[in-house]
Amino acid sequence: MQAMITRFCKRANVSCITGVVIAVAAVAVNVQADQHNFNLQDIRVFKAAACTKDHSPVEALYFIAASAADIGKGKPSPTSKLMKEEVDNNWRQITSRLTRDEVIEEQFADKYNAVLSEMIPRLQQAVEEKSGVSVYVSEVNSRLMDPDDQDLPTCRVEEAL
């Protein structure tokens, strides 16, 4: 997992501080994490790309664990398709509220973390409602996308009047 984060950061040409971005949201769902016995050694990673409100393409990696207690009761793990759709939707909602700088610049970390703290529990709730299995987002890492990236979203720039 650390290798994936390192590659992600190298592509962004930045140094990443893992675990910091989602710290506020992680505290908010810590009780849920204990209650459902999440195995943080069994984390799936999902990538999402979207445009910020100032039309910049940004990408995020979501690190997500399913509830070992729910899986142990015979419930199937949420499908990759469901997880990808929910992560994409969540990231679009997050980025639509933030500018490029608010996503990537350290000075705006409080605003970015506030939006994550609001939106990550919504993602977790949506997945649980649709699959019957609780999930825990342990981390979200984001970066500005570069024109050579695959899956670069087309960000519409409104014409000046």
C-alpha positions as CSV (number, residue, x, y, z in Angstrom):
1,M,0.0,0.0,0.0
2,Q,2.8,2.4,0.8
3,A,4.3,1.7,-2.7
4,M,0.9,2.7,-4.3
5,I,0.9,6.0,-2.3
6,T,4.5,6.7,-3.3
7,R,3.7,6.2,-7.0
8,F,0.6,8.4,-6.6
9,C,2.7,11.2,-5.0
10,K,5.5,10.8,-7.6
11,R,3.0,11.3,-10.4
12,A,1.8,14.4,-8.6
13,N,5.4,15.5,-8.2
14,V,4.7,16.2,-4.5
15,S,5.6,14.7,-1.2
16,C,2.5,13.1,0.5
17,I,1.9,13.0,4.2
18,T,-0.3,9.9,4.5
19,G,-2.9,9.7,7.1
20,V,-3.2,13.4,7.7
21,V,-5.8,14.3,5.2
22,I,-8.5,12.1,6.6
23,A,-7.6,12.5,10.3
24,V,-10.7,14.5,11.2
25,A,-13.1,12.1,9.5
26,A,-11.2,9.1,11.0
27,V,-11.8,10.5,14.5
28,A,-15.5,10.9,13.7
29,V,-16.0,7.3,12.7
30,N,-13.5,5.7,15.2
31,V,-16.4,4.4,17.3
32,Q,-17.9,2.8,14.2
33,A,-14.5,1.3,13.3
34,D,-14.3,-0.4,16.7
35,Q,-17.9,-1.6,16.7
36,H,-17.6,-3.3,13.4
37,N,-14.0,-4.7,13.8
38,F,-12.5,-3.4,10.6
39,N,-9.4,-5.2,9.4
40,L,-7.1,-2.4,8.3
41,Q,-4.7,-5.0,6.9
42,D,-7.4,-5.8,4.3
43,I,-7.9,-2.5,2.6
44,R,-9.2,-1.9,-0.9
45,V,-8.0,1.2,-2.8
46,F,-10.3,3.1,-5.2
47,K,-9.3,5.9,-7.5
48,A,-11.6,8.7,-8.5
49,A,-11.2,11.8,-10.7
50,A,-13.3,14.9,-10.9
51,C,-13.3,18.6,-11.5
52,T,-13.1,21.3,-8.8
53,K,-15.5,24.2,-8.8
54,D,-12.8,26.3,-10.6
55,H,-12.5,23.5,-13.3
56,S,-9.3,21.8,-12.4
57,P,-9.0,18.0,-12.7
58,V,-8.1,16.4,-9.4
59,E,-7.7,12.7,-8.4
60,A,-8.1,10.9,-5.1
61,L,-7.2,7.5,-3.7
62,Y,-9.7,6.2,-1.1
63,F,-8.4,3.5,1.2
64,I,-11.5,1.4,2.4
65,A,-11.9,-1.6,4.7
66,A,-15.1,-3.7,5.0
67,S,-16.5,-4.8,8.4
68,A,-15.0,-8.1,9.4
69,A,-18.0,-8.6,11.7
70,D,-20.4,-8.2,8.8
71,I,-18.4,-10.4,6.4
72,G,-18.1,-13.0,9.2
73,K,-21.9,-13.1,9.4
74,G,-21.9,-14.4,5.8
75,K,-22.7,-11.1,4.1
76,P,-20.8,-10.7,0.8
77,S,-18.3,-7.9,0.6
78,P,-19.6,-4.8,-1.4
79,T,-18.9,-5.3,-5.1
80,S,-16.1,-3.3,-6.8
81,K,-18.7,-1.8,-9.1
82,L,-20.8,-0.5,-6.2
83,M,-17.7,0.8,-4.4
84,K,-16.3,2.5,-7.5
85,E,-19.7,4.2,-8.2
86,E,-20.0,5.4,-4.6
87,V,-16.4,6.6,-4.4
88,D,-16.8,8.5,-7.8
89,N,-20.0,10.1,-6.7
90,N,-18.5,11.1,-3.3
91,W,-15.4,12.6,-4.9
92,R,-17.5,14.6,-7.4
93,Q,-19.5,16.0,-4.5
94,I,-16.4,16.9,-2.6
95,T,-14.6,18.6,-5.5
96,S,-17.7,20.5,-6.6
97,R,-17.5,22.4,-3.3
98,L,-13.7,23.1,-3.4
99,T,-11.3,25.0,-5.6
100,R,-8.0,23.5,-6.9
101,D,-6.0,25.2,-4.2
102,E,-8.4,24.1,-1.5
103,V,-7.8,20.5,-2.6
104,I,-4.0,20.6,-2.9
105,E,-2.6,23.4,-0.8
106,E,-1.7,22.9,2.8
107,Q,-2.9,26.3,3.8
108,F,-6.5,25.2,3.0
109,A,-6.3,21.9,4.9
110,D,-8.9,22.9,7.5
111,K,-11.6,23.6,4.8
112,Y,-10.6,20.4,2.9
113,N,-10.8,18.3,6.1
114,A,-14.1,19.8,7.0
115,V,-15.7,18.8,3.7
116,L,-14.1,15.3,4.0
117,S,-15.5,15.0,7.5
118,E,-18.9,15.7,6.2
119,M,-18.8,13.6,3.1
120,I,-16.9,10.5,4.1
121,P,-19.6,9.3,6.6
122,R,-22.1,9.8,3.7
123,L,-20.1,7.5,1.5
124,Q,-19.9,4.9,4.3
125,Q,-23.7,5.2,4.9
126,A,-24.5,4.8,1.2
127,V,-22.4,1.7,0.9
128,E,-23.9,0.1,4.0
129,E,-27.5,0.9,2.9
130,K,-26.9,-0.6,-0.6
131,S,-24.7,-3.6,0.4
132,G,-25.6,-4.4,4.1
133,V,-21.9,-4.2,5.0
134,S,-20.3,-1.4,6.9
135,V,-17.2,0.1,5.4
136,Y,-14.5,2.4,6.9
137,V,-12.6,4.9,4.9
138,S,-9.2,4.9,6.6
139,E,-7.5,7.5,4.3
140,V,-8.0,9.8,1.3
141,N,-5.1,11.1,-0.7
142,S,-5.6,13.7,-3.5
143,R,-3.6,15.4,-6.1
144,L,-3.8,17.7,-9.1
145,M,-4.0,15.7,-12.3
146,D,-1.6,16.3,-15.2
147,P,-2.6,16.5,-18.9
148,D,-0.9,13.2,-19.6
149,D,-2.9,11.2,-17.0
150,Q,-5.3,8.5,-18.0
151,D,-8.9,9.1,-17.2
152,L,-8.4,12.8,-17.2
153,P,-11.9,14.4,-16.7
154,T,-12.9,17.2,-19.1
155,C,-13.4,20.2,-17.0
156,R,-15.6,22.8,-18.7
157,V,-14.5,26.4,-18.5
158,E,-17.3,28.8,-18.8
159,E,-16.8,31.5,-21.4
160,A,-16.5,35.1,-20.2
161,L,-19.4,37.3,-21.2
